[in-house]
Amino acid sequence: MQFSALLFLASFFCLTTVSLAQQTGVGTFPNSAGTFPGTTGTNGAGRPGGTGAGVGIDDSTKVIYGPATARFFLESDVFNNRKKLFLTDTSLVGTHQFEFTKRNDNRYTDLGNLGTPLRPVFYETPTQIGEQQGYYVFSPYAFQTNQVRYYDTKSPFTDMYLVLGGRNQNILNFDFNQNITPRLNVGFNVQRFTSERQFGTSAARSQTERLLAQDWGVLLHGNYRTKNDRYTLLAHLNHMNHSLPEQGGNVFSRNANGDTIAFDYEGQAKLASTLGWERRTNIHLYHQYVPTDGIQFFHRLDYQIQTNNYKDDALIANQQFSNFYPRIINDSTRTQQDVYWHAIDNTFGVKGIYNRGKSAYNYRLFYRQRIFSQRSDYNLASTTVLSGETQQNLNTYTASGFENYIGGWLGYYFPDSLSRLTAEGEYLVGTGAFRLNGQLESKLFTLGFTTMLAEPTLIAQRFSSNHYEWNNTNRFGLRGTQHAYGLLNVTYKNWTVSPGGDFWLLNNYLYFNQRAEPAQLATAFTMFRVGLGATYTRARFKASTQVYYTPLNAGNDVLRIPTLFINGRVQYDFIYAKVLHIQTGLELHYKSKFYGDAYSPVTQQYYLQDRQLVEGAILADAFANMRVNRVRFFLKFSHVNQGIFQPGYFVAPGYLQLQRGFGFGVDWLLFD
């Protein structure tokens, strides 16, 4: 069976150049402490659907390998002393959600096509209080450290995932895991995906000219534990290579009869000379040693290399295309921007858990050391200088730092084993930056609070290029976030209802203004959001919805979010011919109209704009998820309602929602 899996992979790459994306490890932006009310979980592994029933071992006949013999765990559970083995997912729920925005419940938005820059719809609390680059728009396409699955397999396990999506969105993922010994497991995950331009191209152009996003990702991982479980080692190497030619958007205008759209195909063809490119490699290691009960020594190491490039070899032509750049500072012929980042993050600490009756106490103390450096180059080979001055080393600037953190964590687990109270704190020595989290979780409700001060991003502090230039070093203050949230879980007969709310108090809020330059709001502002998640189940029918309503956003001038956000799904499950499991339904999404942020490819940042309303339309997808034995596949009709009420709509200024398309996907699990 493993030979057939490898043959399938080799044949696929020989016959087609389509893509491969991550099914496991969908990335996230820096997130807040709590989840949105009504949000469904995915075992923390960034994959649609929940855990499915497994297949056991029948020693009286023969060994049958299945989901129950290919279990996995997450580092966070080991770190928090609550290790849990998850069964490999075999359910049909969410199988059709191959788009990264849909996998994350539409809480991120892009530029209308697979692989384009992503941004969170709602405000998200930074997870780091120290210096950060500020380049996040491609992060969700990389494997994430906190979502890496470490397997405990009893046999070789392979997961092959292929999607031929509508409008030339193609995804391939190959995941292989092997038990070397009962206590040593290794594996790798390879991902690839591509998408094609929807405007400014034609069938006469080559496939290379039509290509839009291209992504390669590789994840190598392994885990080991000693026979007595006193020593545990988890390690992985994660690499992503993501490239994206700039599309430029569509020319938008408003007249007395409503909004109109004009397509400049010639201008968009010229933009093929532009290219944004991000490469990142992360080496991660976590290990712990337990000398005696109640005491555990741990060490965590992260080494990260990241390169962000942007180039435009047809600068004059593209500047004439709808004033693509705000200005040209130095070289009038071309633009080249390169940012190189290196960081080493070391954490040492002691932790442990004490059991007292049916309850338990958990503690953790740590010291964290972080060293980083960043070098930014622009137009180093420039020969044309508009200012008439000689450029020497002005085209390069650097930033570096040495940070020391101290922190701790306390947890109390109630006797019912379903409730826990946790508190966490971290302080960046010598800066005033800190983070405090507290959360109470039970079967019926979740309450939490976060307060923090975080350093401004490096890109906001200083940036120089052929089109933008600023130096805000020592000008911006620490960003403040206070976030209180609550969620209630109620189950009654066929209903599960989860009302909740979030309240934010933000001060020194950092944003990119209408000129696409960083700015900081000196005054504090508040924001309040209520949410409702509801599910109704009856026999084989199921209906669910997520609704978020933001009645108060005092910072609407600098933080634009839709007032109303709705997800909905209806589905029906049945079995055909006793072997074919089918789940068919309709999925809906809606955001109210708002002035969504525009995108600047030079800085890879979203920024404020006041010229065009986006969203304000219902997106409907029809789907049919199917399973035969351990093979899952789906048919999906995306944007099926296009043209019913309106021909289309914008998801970002100048960028349309992808048109109606038909997609197919298959997920093949092999357990021996």
C-alpha positions in Angstrom: 0.0 0.0 0.0 2.9 2.4 0.7 4.3 1.7 -2.8 1.0 2.6 -4.3 1.0 5.8 -2.3 4.4 6.8 -3.6 3.5 5.8 -7.2 0.5 8.1 -7.0 2.6 11.0 -5.9 5.3 10.4 -8.5 2.7 10.1 -11.3 0.9 13.2 -10.2 4.0 15.4 -10.5 4.9 13.9 -13.8 1.5 14.6 -15.4 0.6 18.0 -14.0 2.1 21.1 -12.4 -0.8 21.7 -10.1 -0.4 22.5 -6.6 -0.1 21.3 -3.2 -1.4 23.1 -0.1 -1.4 22.3 3.6 -4.4 20.3 4.7 -2.8 20.1 8.1 -1.4 23.1 9.9 -3.3 26.0 8.4 -1.6 29.1 9.7 -3.0 31.8 11.8 -2.3 35.4 12.6 -1.4 36.4 16.1 -4.6 35.5 17.9 -6.4 36.5 21.1 -6.7 34.4 24.2 -10.3 33.3 23.5 -12.1 32.0 20.5 -15.1 33.7 19.0 -18.4 32.6 20.4 -19.8 29.7 18.4 -16.5 28.9 16.6 -16.1 25.2 16.0 -12.8 23.5 16.9 -10.6 21.3 14.8 -8.4 19.5 17.4 -6.1 22.5 17.3 -4.6 21.2 14.1 -6.0 23.7 11.7 -8.0 21.1 9.7 -11.7 21.2 8.9 -13.8 18.7 10.8 -13.5 16.9 14.1 -12.3 13.6 15.2 -13.9 10.5 13.7 -14.4 7.0 15.0 -11.4 4.7 14.6 -10.9 1.1 13.8 -9.3 -1.2 16.5 -7.2 -4.3 16.4 -8.8 -7.7 16.1 -6.0 -10.1 17.2 -8.3 -13.2 16.8 -8.2 -12.8 13.0 -5.7 -10.3 11.7 -4.3 -6.9 12.5 -6.5 -4.1 11.2 -4.8 -0.7 11.1 -6.9 2.4 11.1 -7.5 5.8 12.8 -7.2 4.3 16.2 -3.7 3.0 15.5 -2.5 6.3 13.8 -3.1 8.8 16.7 -1.4 12.1 17.2 -0.8 14.7 19.9 0.1 18.4 20.1 3.1 20.0 21.8 0.8 22.4 23.8 -0.8 19.4 25.5 2.6 17.9 26.5 3.8 21.4 27.6 0.7 21.9 29.8 0.8 18.3 31.3 -2.5 17.2 29.7 -1.2 15.1 26.8 -4.1 13.6 24.8 -4.0 11.3 21.8 -6.3 12.3 19.0 -7.8 9.9 16.5 -7.1 10.6 12.8 -10.1 12.4 11.4 -12.4 10.4 9.1 -15.5 12.5 9.4 -17.1 14.3 6.5 -17.7 17.6 8.3 -16.0 20.4 6.4 -14.2 18.2 3.9 -15.2 20.6 1.1 -13.6 23.6 2.7 -10.3 23.6 0.8 -10.0 27.4 0.8 -7.9 28.9 3.6 -10.6 31.5 4.3 -13.3 28.9 4.6 -11.2 26.6 6.8 -11.0 29.4 9.3 -14.8 30.2 9.3 -14.3 33.2 7.1 -12.5 35.1 9.9 -9.8 36.0 7.4 -10.2 37.7 4.1 -8.0 37.8 1.0 -7.9 39.5 -2.4 -10.4 37.1 -3.9 -8.1 34.2 -4.9 -6.2 31.3 -3.4 -2.7 32.4 -2.1 -3.4 36.1 -2.0 -2.5 38.2 1.1 -4.7 37.4 4.1 -5.8 39.6 7.0 -8.0 39.0 10.0 -11.6 40.4 9.8 -11.6 41.2 13.5 -9.0 42.6 15.8 -6.6 40.0 17.1 -4.5 40.4 20.2 -0.7 40.0 19.5 0.7 36.8 21.0 4.2 38.3 21.3 5.1 41.3 23.5 8.6 41.9 22.0 9.8 43.2 18.7 8.3 41.5 15.6 8.8 42.1 11.9 5.2 42.9 11.1 5.0 40.7 8.0 1.9 38.5 8.5 -0.1 38.4 5.2 1.4 35.1 4.0 1.8 33.5 7.5 -1.5 31.4 7.3 -0.1 29.5 4.3 2.8 28.1 6.4 2.7 25.1 8.7 2.3 26.5 12.3 4.5 25.4 15.2 1.6 25.1 17.6 -0.4 23.0 15.1 2.2 20.4 14.1 0.9 16.9 14.7 3.3 14.5 16.3 2.2 10.9 15.6 2.1 7.8 17.7 1.5 5.2 15.0 1.4 1.5 15.1 2.0 1.2 11.3 3.0 3.5 8.4 0.3 6.1 7.8 -0.2 8.2 4.6 -2.7 10.9 3.9 -2.9 12.1 0.3 -5.1 15.1 -0.4 -5.8 16.5 -3.9 -8.1 19.4 -4.9 -8.9 20.6 -8.4 -10.8 23.6 -7.3 -12.9 26.0 -9.4 -11.2 28.7 -11.4 -7.9 26.9 -11.5 -7.3 26.7 -7.7 -5.2 23.5 -7.3 -4.1 21.9 -4.0 -2.0 18.9 -3.2 -0.9 17.6 0.2 1.2 14.5 0.9 1.5 13.5 4.6 3.5 10.4 5.6 4.3 9.1 9.1 6.3 6.1 10.3 7.0 4.4 13.6 10.7 3.5 13.7 10.3 2.0 17.2 7.3 2.0 19.5 8.7 5.2 21.1 10.2 6.9 18.0 8.0 8.3 15.3 9.0 10.4 12.3 7.2 11.9 9.4 7.0 14.5 6.7 4.4 16.7 5.1 4.8 18.3 1.7 2.5 21.0 0.4 1.9 22.7 -2.9 -0.8 24.9 -4.3 -1.2 27.3 -7.2 -3.9 29.7 -8.5 -4.3 31.6 -11.8 -5.2 35.2 -12.7 -8.8 35.8 -13.3 -8.4 39.1 -15.1 -5.8 40.5 -17.5 -5.0 37.2 -19.1 -6.4 34.9 -21.8 -6.1 31.4 -23.1 -3.5 32.6 -25.6 -1.0 33.4 -22.8 1.3 30.7 -21.5 0.6 28.9 -18.2 3.5 30.8 -16.6 1.9 34.1 -17.5 -1.4 33.0 -16.1 0.0 31.8 -12.8 -0.8 33.8 -9.8 0.1 32.4 -6.4 2.6 29.5 -6.0 3.4 27.9 -2.7 5.8 25.2 -1.6 5.9 23.9 2.0 7.9 21.1 3.7 7.5 19.9 7.2 9.9 17.3 8.7 9.0 16.2 12.3 9.8 13.5 14.8 9.2 12.6 18.5 10.8 10.3 21.0 10.3 9.3 24.5 12.2 7.0 26.9 10.7 3.7 28.1 9.9 5.2 31.5 8.5 8.4 29.9 10.9 10.6 31.9 12.4 12.2 28.8 10.4 13.5 25.8 11.7 15.1 22.7 9.7 16.8 19.9 11.4 18.5 16.9 10.5 19.7 13.5 11.8 21.7 10.5 9.4 23.9 8.7 10.0 25.6 5.3 7.7 27.7 3.2 8.3 29.3 -0.2 5.5 31.6 -1.4 5.5 33.8 -4.4 2.8 36.2 -5.8 2.9 38.5 -8.8 0.9 41.6 -8.2 -2.5 41.9 -9.8 -3.1 45.6 -9.4 -6.9 45.3 -8.9 -9.6 46.6 -11.2 -10.3 50.2 -11.8 -13.4 51.2 -9.8 -15.5 54.3 -10.2 -18.8 55.5 -8.8 -21.5 57.3 -10.8 -25.1 58.4 -10.4 -26.4 55.0 -11.5 -24.2 53.1 -9.0 -20.8 51.5 -8.9 -19.1 50.5 -12.2 -16.1 48.3 -12.9 -13.5 48.9 -15.6 -10.9 46.3 -16.5 -7.5 47.4 -17.8 -6.2 44.2 -19.3 -3.2 45.8 -20.8 -2.2 47.4 -17.5 -2.7 44.1 -15.6 -0.5 42.3 -18.2 2.3 44.7 -17.4 2.0 44.0 -13.7 3.3 40.5 -14.5 6.7 42.0 -14.1 6.1 42.5 -10.3 6.7 39.8 -7.8 6.3 39.5 -4.1 8.2 36.6 -2.5 8.4 35.2 1.0 10.7 32.4 2.2 10.9 31.2 5.7 12.6 28.3 7.6 12.0 27.5 11.2 13.8 24.9 13.3 11.9 24.0 16.4 12.9 21.8 19.4 11.1 21.0 22.6 12.3 18.5 25.2 11.6 17.9 28.9 13.0 15.7 31.6 11.1 14.5 34.7 13.6 13.6 37.5 10.8 13.1 40.1 7.1 13.5 40.5 6.0 17.2 40.5 9.2 18.6 38.9 9.9 18.8 35.2 12.7 20.6 33.5 12.0 21.9 29.9 13.8 23.7 27.1 12.3 25.1 23.9 14.3 26.4 21.0 13.3 28.2 17.8 15.6 29.3 15.1 13.9 31.3 12.3 15.1 32.7 9.0 12.7 34.8 6.9 13.2 36.7 3.6 10.7 39.0 2.1 11.3 40.4 -1.4 9.4 42.7 -3.8 10.5 43.7 -7.3 9.1 45.6 -10.2 11.1 45.5 -13.4 8.6 47.7 -15.4 8.3 50.6 -13.0 7.5 53.3 -15.5 4.7 51.3 -17.2 3.2 50.2 -13.9 3.2 53.7 -12.4 1.1 54.8 -15.4 -1.4 52.1 -14.5 -3.8 53.8 -12.2 -1.0 55.5 -10.2 0.0 52.1 -8.8 2.7 53.7 -6.6 2.3 56.8 -4.5 5.7 58.2 -5.6 9.1 57.3 -7.0 11.9 58.4 -4.7 15.2 57.2 -6.3 15.2 54.8 -9.3 12.7 55.6 -12.0 13.3 52.3 -13.9 12.9 49.5 -11.3 12.2 48.7 -7.7 13.8 46.0 -5.6 13.1 45.6 -1.9 14.7 42.8 0.3 14.2 42.2 4.0 16.2 39.5 5.8 15.3 38.3 9.3 17.1 36.0 11.7 15.9 35.2 15.3 16.9 32.7 18.0 14.4 32.1 20.8 15.5 30.1 23.8 13.2 29.2 26.7 14.4 27.4 29.9 12.1 26.5 32.8 10.7 24.2 35.4 7.1 23.0 35.6 5.1 20.3 37.3 1.7 19.0 38.3 0.5 17.9 41.8 -2.6 15.7 42.2 -4.6 16.1 45.4 -7.6 13.8 45.4 -9.6 14.4 42.2 -8.2 17.9 41.7 -4.8 18.9 40.4 -2.4 21.9 40.5 -0.1 22.9 37.7 2.7 25.4 37.7 5.4 26.7 35.3 8.3 29.2 35.7 10.5 30.2 32.8 13.3 32.4 31.5 13.3 33.3 27.9 16.1 34.7 25.8 15.6 36.1 22.3 18.1 37.5 19.8 17.0 38.9 16.5 18.5 40.9 13.6 16.9 42.4 10.5 18.6 43.9 7.4 16.6 45.8 4.8 18.0 46.6 1.3 16.4 48.5 -1.5 17.6 49.2 -5.0 21.3 48.4 -4.2 22.2 48.4 -7.9 20.4 51.6 -8.6 22.1 53.9 -11.1 19.4 56.4 -11.6 19.1 58.9 -8.7 16.3 61.4 -9.1 17.6 63.6 -6.2 21.0 64.0 -7.9 22.8 62.9 -4.8 25.2 60.0 -4.5 23.8 57.0 -2.7 26.3 55.0 -0.6 25.0 53.0 2.3 21.7 54.8 2.5 20.0 51.9 0.7 20.6 49.5 3.6 19.4 49.8 7.2 19.5 47.3 10.1 17.7 46.5 13.4 18.8 44.1 16.1 18.0 43.3 19.6 18.6 41.1 22.7 15.5 40.5 24.8 15.1 38.8 28.2 11.7 37.6 29.4 10.6 36.1 32.7 7.2 34.5 33.3 5.0 32.0 35.0 1.9 30.0 34.7 -0.6 28.5 37.3 -3.4 26.2 36.8 -6.1 24.5 39.0 -8.1 21.5 37.7 -11.4 21.0 39.4 -12.5 17.5 40.6 -15.0 17.2 37.8 -12.1 17.0 35.3 -14.0 19.3 33.0 -13.3 22.7 34.6 -10.0 24.5 35.1 -8.7 27.9 36.2 -5.5 29.2 34.7 -3.4 32.4 35.0 -0.3 33.3 33.0 2.1 36.2 33.1 5.2 37.3 31.0 7.4 40.4 31.4 10.0 41.8 28.9 12.8 43.0 31.2 13.7 46.7 30.8 10.9 47.8 28.4 7.6 47.8 30.4 6.1 45.3 27.9 4.1 42.6 29.7 1.2 40.1 29.2 -1.3 38.8 31.8 -3.9 36.2 31.0 -6.6 34.6 33.1 -9.3 32.1 32.1 -12.0 30.0 33.8 -13.3 27.1 31.7 -16.1 24.7 32.5 -18.6 22.6 30.6 -21.2 25.4 30.8 -19.2 28.6 30.3 -15.8 30.2 29.6 -14.7 33.5 31.0 -11.4 35.2 30.4 -9.4 38.4 30.5 -6.1 39.6 28.8 -4.1 42.7 29.5 -0.9 43.5 27.7 1.6 46.1 26.4 3.4 45.1 23.3 6.3 46.7 21.3 5.4 48.3 17.9 6.4 46.2 14.8 9.7 46.9 13.2 8.1 47.8 9.8 6.1 50.5 11.5 9.2 51.9 13.2 11.3 52.2 10.1 11.0 51.5 6.4 12.8 52.8 3.4 12.2 51.9 -0.2 11.8 53.4 -3.7 8.2 54.5 -2.8 7.9 54.8 0.9 10.2 56.2 3.6 9.7 56.8 7.3 11.7 56.6 10.5 9.5 56.3 13.7 12.2 54.8 15.9 11.6 55.8 19.6 8.4 57.6 18.5 5.8 55.0 18.8 4.7 53.8 22.3 3.8 50.3 23.5 0.5 49.0 22.1 -2.0 48.3 24.9 -4.8 45.7 24.8 -7.4 44.8 27.4 -9.7 42.1 26.3 -12.5 40.5 28.3 -14.6 37.7 26.9 -17.2 35.2 27.9 -19.0 32.3 26.3 -22.0 30.3 27.5 -22.8 26.7 26.3 -26.4 25.6 26.5 -27.8 22.3 25.2 -31.5 21.6 25.1 -33.0 18.6 23.2 -31.9 19.0 19.6 -30.3 22.5 20.2 -26.9 23.6 21.1 -26.6 27.4 21.7 -23.5 29.4 22.5 -24.0 33.1 23.2 -21.0 35.2 24.1 -19.4 38.6 24.0 -16.1 40.4 23.7 -15.0 43.8 25.1 -11.8 45.5 24.1 -10.1 48.6 25.4 -7.2 49.6 23.0 -4.7 52.3 23.5 -1.7 53.4 21.3 -3.4 51.5 18.5 -1.0 51.1 15.6 -2.3 51.1 12.0 -1.5 52.1 8.5 -3.3 55.2 7.4 -4.8 56.3 4.0 -1.3 57.0 2.7 -0.3 53.5 3.5 2.1 54.8 6.2 2.2 53.8 9.9 0.4 55.9 12.5 -0.5 55.6 16.1 -3.7 56.8 17.8 -2.8 58.7 20.9 -6.2 58.2 22.6 -7.8 54.9 23.8 -11.0 53.5 22.4 -13.4 50.7 23.1 -15.1 48.0 21.1 -17.8 45.6 22.0 -19.0 42.5 20.0 -21.7 40.0 20.8 -21.8 36.5 19.2 -24.2 33.6 18.9 -23.4 30.1 17.7 -26.4 27.8 17.3 -26.8 24.2 16.0 -30.0 22.2 15.4 -29.8 18.5 14.8 -32.6 16.1 14.0 -31.9 12.6 12.7 -29.7 13.1 9.6 -30.4 16.8 9.2 -28.2 19.5 10.8 -28.3 23.3 10.6 -25.8 25.6 12.2 -24.9 29.3 12.3 -22.4 31.8 13.6 -23.5 35.4 14.0 -21.3 38.3 15.3 -22.7 41.8 15.8 -20.5 44.7 16.7 -22.8 47.5 17.9 -19.9 49.6 19.4 -16.6 50.4 17.7 -15.4 53.8 18.9 -12.2 53.4 16.8 -14.0 52.9 13.5 -11.8 55.6 11.9 -8.7 53.5 12.4 -10.0 49.9 12.8 -12.6 48.9 10.1 -14.6 45.8 10.7 -18.1 44.8 9.4 -21.0 45.4 11.8 -22.7 42.2 11.0 -20.9 38.8 10.2 -22.9 35.6 9.5 -21.9 32.0 8.7 -24.6 29.4 8.1 -24.8 25.8 6.9 -27.6 23.3 6.3 -26.7 19.7 5.6 -28.3 16.2 5.2 -26.5 12.9 5.7 -27.5 9.6 4.1 -26.0 6.3 2.8 -26.4 5.1 -0.8 -26.0 1.4 -1.7 -24.9 0.7 1.9 -21.3 1.8 1.2 -21.4 5.4 0.0 -21.8 7.9 2.8 -23.0 11.2 1.5 -23.3 14.6 3.2 -24.8 17.3 1.0 -25.8 20.8 1.8 -25.5 24.6 1.3 -23.1 26.9 3.0 -23.7 30.7 3.4 -21.6 33.6 4.4 -22.3 37.3 4.7 -20.5 40.5 5.9 -22.2 43.8 6.0 -20.7 46.6 3.8 -17.8 48.5 5.2 -14.7 50.3 4.0 -12.3 47.3 4.1 -8.6 47.9 4.0 -6.6 48.1 0.8 -3.3 46.3 0.2 0.2 47.6 -0.5 2.5 45.0 -2.1 5.7 47.0 -1.4 5.2 46.9 2.3 2.9 43.8 2.4 0.6 45.7 4.7 -3.2 46.4 4.6 -4.0 50.1 5.1 -7.1 52.3 5.5 -9.1 53.6 2.5 -12.2 55.7 2.1 -13.0 55.3 -1.6 -14.8 51.9 -1.9 -17.2 49.9 0.1 -16.6 46.1 0.0 -18.6 43.0 0.9 -22.3 43.5 1.5 -23.4 40.3 -0.4 -24.3 36.7 0.3 -21.8 34.0 -0.8 -23.4 30.6 -1.2 -21.6 27.3 -1.8 -23.3 24.0 -2.6 -21.4 20.8 -1.7 -21.5 17.1 -1.5 -19.0 15.3 0.8 -18.7 11.5 0.3 -16.9 8.6 1.8 -16.2 5.0 0.7 -14.3 3.1 3.4 -11.4 5.4 4.1 -11.5 7.5 1.0 -13.2 10.8 1.3 -14.0 13.0 -1.7 -16.2 16.0 -2.4 -17.9 18.0 -5.2 -18.3 21.7 -4.6 -20.2 24.4 -6.6 -18.7 27.7 -5.3 -20.5 31.1 -5.5 -23.5 29.2 -6.8 -25.7 32.3 -6.3 -23.6 34.6 -8.5 -25.9 36.7 -10.8 -29.1 36.1 -8.8 -29.2 39.5 -7.1 -26.0 41.0 -8.4 -23.2 40.0 -10.9 -20.5 40.0 -8.2 -19.0 42.0 -5.3 -15.7 43.2 -4.0 -13.9 41.4 -1.1 -11.2 44.1 -1.0 -10.8 47.5 -2.8 -10.3 46.7 -6.5 -10.5 42.9 -6.0 -13.6 40.8 -6.8 -14.9 37.7 -5.2 -14.0 34.7 -7.3 -16.7 33.9 -9.8 -18.8 30.8 -9.9 -16.7 27.6 -10.2 -16.9 23.8 -9.8 -14.3 21.9 -7.8 -13.5 18.3 -6.9 -11.3 16.9 -4.1 -10.2 13.6 -2.7 -8.6 12.6 0.6 -7.1 9.1 0.7 -6.0 7.6 4.0 -3.6 4.6 4.0 -2.9 2.9 7.3 -0.5 0.1 6.3 
